[in-house]
Amino acid sequence: MLKDAAEKELLEKKCKENEKQLIQRATDEKLSEDWLKENCKQCPSCGANIQKLQGCNKMTCSSCKQYFCWLCLAVLSRMDPYNHFKDFSSSCYGQVD
């Protein structure tokens, strides 16, 4: 009987440790998701998370190499990606920097 009680106690302790690890993992994942939402945008072509630290609003996805506008997420022309910022009809006109 004593052996069964000790085994039960050990099993309960392991379950509590596993439960704590699962809660910590879920918490970490939620914090990561929140950080990505606050600090990144997704590439309009492949969906990769992109963080802008500096530079102009013409972005190049590090994953698929697509050019896109950081402000409106429009896919930009390979031939003249800056035309988007020169187009009077664009909501991003003049906002290349």
Stockholm file with secondary structure:
# STOCKHOLM 1.0

chainA/1-97         MLKDAAEKELLEKKCKENEKQLIQRATDEKLSEDWLKENCKQCPSCGANIQKLQGCNKMTCSSCKQYFCWLCLAVLSRMDPYNHFKDFSSSCYGQVD
#=GR chainA/1-97 SS CHHHHHHHHHHHHHHHHHHHHHHHHHHHHHHHHHHHHHHCEECTTTCCEECCCSSCSEEECTTTCCEEETTTCCBCCSSCTTHHHHCTTSTTTTCCC
#=GC SS_cons        CHHHHHHHHHHHHHHHHHHHHHHHHHHHHHHHHHHHHHHCEECTTTCCEECCCSSCSEEECTTTCCEEETTTCCBCCSSCTTHHHHCTTSTTTTCCC
//
